[in-house]
Amino acid sequence: MERKLIAIDLDGTTLNSAAQLSPKTKAVLAQARQAGHIVSIVTGRPNRISEGIYDELNLDGPMINFNGSLGHIPHHHWQDEYQYTINKEVAYDLLQHREELGIDMIAAEGKHMFLAVRDHPVEVGFFPPVLQSNQILNQKTLQENPTSLTVAVERSHQEHLLSYLKHNFGDIVDAAPWGGPNSVVELGVKGVQKATGVEVLAHHFHVERKNIVAFGDEHNDSAMIDYAGWGVAMQNATPTIKGLANDITPLDNDHDGLASYLQDYLKLAE
């Protein structure tokens, strides 16, 4: 079998619903690498909360964060590292119009940046429950362009926020609502998606598109699933992702769906 580039989303795909790696997932991904294939994390998560998973899998190649906007090798210098950033004026504008847009929280992030502001406690995964004084987002603290803006908005205001963003910044940012229970909108650089990062990985490893295998479950995986030579939707994926994929795992992310599929697809020993 030709060498494959295996691009794996984290939440809802490689991780179970407790956001953990199962022993089988770790074992199968290690087997895949031992067989000569490449395993790369391609996630919407920031690097600050995915490097631990990268280390747990003993990976040593590039990782893609922020839905394609950051490509880097954790703990090492990489000459091909890249980072797309959003003009900080977008964040300044949202800060100014927080009340009328129904915004409860704004977080600005980058490889070495985490700043946030919130009016009320907001239970959104990935964000610290208590902000330190040096993590408060305002025009004075935000001196660099962020890679990602995450906005928690009142559910009744989400459509208005999306319309506002499209009207005012639609030519420079893409705004995507999260799936799941939280009313959250994520902003990234216009046209930059997970497929952007997968293409960088393919060039880096000299892997043809036909030998890219990508796994995902949510809307932010759609470009990657479509770009890959073989796109695989998780059993727990959205109907849209299942419709885009070449195949669907028989099992979901709580039952080692990715690991079992790869074991069969790559013909790895059980």
Secondary structure per residue as TSV (DSSP state, phi and psi in degrees):
chain	resnum	aa	ss	phi	psi
A	1	M	-	360.0	137.0
A	2	E	-	-65.3	152.7
A	3	R	-	-63.3	133.2
A	4	K	-	-107.3	145.2
A	5	L	E	-98.5	113.6
A	6	I	E	-102.5	107.5
A	7	A	E	-96.0	118.4
A	8	I	E	-118.0	123.7
A	9	D	-	-69.3	158.4
A	10	L	I	-96.6	-75.0
A	11	D	I	-67.2	128.9
A	12	G	I	80.1	0.3
A	13	T	I	-131.1	-77.2
A	14	T	I	-78.2	-33.7
A	15	L	S	-93.6	148.5
A	16	N	-	-79.9	-176.9
A	17	S	T	-69.8	-11.0
A	18	A	T	-92.3	10.4
A	19	A	S	61.1	38.9
A	20	Q	-	-124.0	156.4
A	21	L	-	-88.0	129.4
A	22	S	-	-79.9	157.0
A	23	P	H	-56.0	-39.0
A	24	K	H	-66.8	-41.0
A	25	T	H	-60.3	-45.4
A	26	K	H	-62.0	-42.8
A	27	A	H	-66.5	-44.1
A	28	V	H	-69.3	-40.1
A	29	L	H	-66.0	-35.0
A	30	A	H	-66.6	-40.9
A	31	Q	H	-60.7	-43.1
A	32	A	H	-60.5	-42.1
A	33	R	H	-68.2	-39.8
A	34	Q	H	-63.8	-28.3
A	35	A	T	-81.2	0.1
A	36	G	T	101.7	0.6
A	37	H	-	-85.4	162.5
A	38	I	E	-106.5	132.4
A	39	V	E	-115.1	123.6
A	40	S	E	-131.8	132.2
A	41	I	E	-78.1	130.2
A	42	V	B	-131.0	102.4
A	43	T	-	-133.2	157.3
A	44	G	S	-79.5	-16.0
A	45	R	S	-63.2	149.3
A	46	P	-	-69.0	161.3
A	47	N	G	-62.9	-29.0
A	48	R	G	-63.8	-24.6
A	49	I	G	-120.4	25.0
A	50	S	T	-128.3	-15.4
A	51	E	H	-65.0	-30.4
A	52	G	H	-63.8	-38.4
A	53	I	H	-71.0	-41.8
A	54	Y	H	-54.2	-46.3
A	55	D	H	-67.9	-38.3
A	56	E	H	-63.9	-30.1
A	57	L	T	-88.1	-0.7
A	58	N	T	57.1	38.1
A	59	L	-	-78.3	156.9
A	60	D	-	-138.0	2.4
A	61	G	S	-99.8	-170.9
A	62	P	-	-66.2	151.8
A	63	M	E	-124.0	144.8
A	64	I	E	-109.5	125.3
A	65	N	E	-120.2	172.6
A	66	F	G	52.1	43.9
A	67	N	G	54.5	39.9
A	68	G	G	101.8	-7.7
A	69	S	T	-82.8	-16.0
A	70	L	E	-132.1	126.5
A	71	G	E	-124.6	123.7
A	72	H	E	-158.5	167.2
A	73	I	-	-109.3	111.2
A	74	P	T	-54.2	138.1
A	75	H	T	71.4	3.4
A	76	H	S	-139.8	155.8
A	77	H	-	-79.0	137.6
A	78	W	-	-131.8	122.0
A	79	Q	T	-64.6	-21.7
A	80	D	T	-97.6	11.3
A	81	E	-	-57.2	141.7
A	82	Y	E	-141.0	158.6
A	83	Q	E	-153.2	118.5
A	84	Y	-	-87.0	140.0
A	85	T	-	-130.1	154.3
A	86	I	-	-96.4	139.3
A	87	N	-	-56.3	127.1
A	88	K	H	-63.4	-15.3
A	89	E	H	-62.9	-27.3
A	90	V	H	-63.9	-44.5
A	91	A	H	-64.4	-42.4
A	92	Y	H	-59.1	-42.1
A	93	D	H	-64.7	-43.6
A	94	L	H	-65.8	-36.6
A	95	L	H	-60.9	-40.5
A	96	Q	H	-68.8	-31.3
A	97	H	T	-110.0	22.2
A	98	R	H	-54.2	-47.9
A	99	E	H	-65.4	-48.3
A	100	E	H	-69.4	-24.1
A	101	L	H	-91.1	-1.9
A	102	G	T	69.6	31.0
A	103	I	E	-83.7	126.3
A	104	D	E	-93.2	-30.4
A	105	M	E	-153.9	143.3
A	106	I	E	-129.7	131.2
A	107	A	E	-121.5	133.3
A	108	A	E	-113.2	126.5
A	109	E	E	-133.1	157.7
A	110	G	E	-155.7	-174.0
A	111	K	T	-57.0	-40.4
A	112	H	T	-120.4	27.6
A	113	M	E	-133.3	135.2
A	114	F	E	-146.9	113.0
A	115	L	E	-133.3	142.0
A	116	A	E	-151.5	158.5
A	117	V	E	-141.7	141.9
A	118	R	E	-150.5	146.2
A	119	D	S	-88.7	-30.7
A	120	H	S	-134.9	159.2
A	121	P	-	-58.2	128.8
A	122	V	-	-122.4	121.7
A	123	E	-	-86.7	84.4
A	124	V	-	-121.9	125.8
A	125	G	T	-56.3	153.8
A	126	F	T	84.6	-8.2
A	127	F	S	-113.0	140.6
A	128	P	-	-62.4	141.3
A	129	P	S	-66.9	-27.4
A	130	V	S	-126.6	129.2
A	131	L	-	-89.6	134.8
A	132	Q	-	-76.8	161.0
A	133	S	G	-60.0	-30.4
A	134	N	G	-87.2	8.1
A	135	Q	G	-111.2	7.0
A	136	I	B	-79.8	126.8
A	137	L	-	-84.5	124.2
A	138	N	S	-157.9	179.2
A	139	Q	T	-65.6	-25.7
A	140	K	T	-76.9	-40.0
A	141	T	T	-81.6	-28.2
A	142	L	-	-87.0	91.4
A	143	Q	-	-100.6	-19.5
A	144	E	S	-112.3	156.4
A	145	N	-	-69.5	129.9
A	146	P	-	-78.2	159.0
A	147	T	S	-84.1	-31.6
A	148	S	E	-145.6	144.6
A	149	L	E	-121.0	129.1
A	150	T	E	-117.6	125.7
A	151	V	E	-122.9	119.2
A	152	A	E	-91.6	125.3
A	153	V	E	-130.8	148.4
A	154	E	-	-58.1	136.9
A	155	R	G	-53.1	-39.7
A	156	S	G	-69.0	-15.4
A	157	H	G	-104.3	-1.0
A	158	Q	H	-62.1	-45.5
A	159	E	H	-63.5	-38.0
A	160	H	H	-64.0	-41.9
A	161	L	H	-62.2	-45.7
A	162	L	H	-61.5	-40.2
A	163	S	H	-65.8	-41.5
A	164	Y	H	-62.2	-44.7
A	165	L	H	-65.1	-42.4
A	166	K	H	-64.1	-41.6
A	167	H	H	-69.0	-41.6
A	168	N	H	-93.6	-30.6
A	169	F	H	-134.2	15.2
A	170	G	T	-61.4	-19.0
A	171	D	T	-87.4	-9.8
A	172	I	T	-124.2	-17.3
A	173	V	E	-132.2	151.6
A	174	D	E	-104.6	134.3
A	175	A	E	-115.9	125.3
A	176	A	E	-129.7	123.2
A	177	P	E	-69.8	144.4
A	178	W	-	-70.4	153.4
A	179	G	S	-79.3	173.4
A	180	G	S	89.5	-171.0
A	181	P	S	-76.9	-22.6
A	182	N	S	-82.1	136.6
A	183	S	-	-87.5	88.3
A	184	V	E	-131.9	137.9
A	185	V	E	-119.0	129.5
A	186	E	E	-107.4	132.4
A	187	L	E	-111.1	134.5
A	188	G	E	-138.1	173.5
A	189	V	E	-64.6	137.6
A	190	K	T	-52.3	126.6
A	191	G	T	82.9	-5.3
A	192	V	-	-93.6	121.8
A	193	Q	-	-137.2	179.2
A	194	K	H	-57.5	-32.8
A	195	A	H	-61.2	-29.1
A	196	T	H	-59.1	-47.6
A	197	G	H	-68.8	-38.7
A	198	V	H	-64.1	-37.3
A	199	E	H	-63.9	-40.2
A	200	V	H	-61.3	-44.5
A	201	L	H	-61.5	-44.0
A	202	A	H	-61.1	-42.1
A	203	H	H	-65.9	-42.6
A	204	H	H	-61.2	-42.5
A	205	F	H	-94.0	0.7
A	206	H	T	56.3	49.2
A	207	V	-	-109.5	129.3
A	208	E	-	-70.2	152.0
A	209	R	G	-55.7	-36.3
A	210	K	G	-63.5	-20.0
A	211	N	G	-101.5	15.8
A	212	I	E	-93.3	127.2
A	213	V	E	-115.6	122.1
A	214	A	E	-122.9	137.6
A	215	F	E	-117.0	135.0
A	216	G	E	-160.6	175.9
A	217	D	-	-142.3	-16.2
A	218	E	S	-124.8	174.2
A	219	H	G	-55.4	-34.3
A	220	N	G	-73.3	-4.5
A	221	D	G	-94.7	-4.8
A	222	S	H	-61.8	-45.5
A	223	A	H	-65.3	-37.9
A	224	M	H	-67.0	-44.8
A	225	I	H	-61.3	-41.4
A	226	D	H	-70.3	-36.6
A	227	Y	H	-73.0	-36.6
A	228	A	S	-62.7	149.7
A	229	G	S	-63.2	-32.8
A	230	W	E	-137.8	102.8
A	231	G	E	-96.1	130.3
A	232	V	E	-121.2	123.7
A	233	A	E	-93.5	141.2
A	234	M	-	-71.2	155.1
A	235	Q	T	-57.1	-30.7
A	236	N	T	-90.9	10.6
A	237	A	S	-72.0	164.0
A	238	T	-	-68.9	156.4
A	239	P	H	-56.8	-35.5
A	240	T	H	-62.7	-45.4
A	241	I	H	-66.2	-40.5
A	242	K	H	-61.8	-36.0
A	243	G	H	-69.7	-27.7
A	244	L	H	-82.0	-28.5
A	245	A	-	-75.0	156.4
A	246	N	S	-77.5	-26.2
A	247	D	E	-155.9	166.1
A	248	I	E	-129.8	135.0
A	249	T	-	-66.7	137.6
A	250	P	S	-63.8	-28.8
A	251	L	S	-112.3	155.2
A	252	D	-	-89.0	-177.0
A	253	N	G	-71.4	-14.8
A	254	D	G	-88.5	-3.2
A	255	H	G	-130.3	37.5
A	256	D	T	58.2	39.2
A	257	G	H	-58.2	-45.3
A	258	L	H	-66.2	-47.4
A	259	A	H	-62.1	-46.0
A	260	S	H	-63.8	-39.5
A	261	Y	H	-65.0	-47.4
A	262	L	H	-62.8	-38.8
A	263	Q	H	-57.2	-42.9
A	264	D	H	-75.9	-46.3
A	265	Y	H	-63.2	-41.2
A	266	L	T	-91.9	0.2
A	267	K	T	56.4	49.1
A	268	L	-	-87.6	148.8
A	269	A	-	-69.1	142.0
A	270	E	-	-79.8	360.0
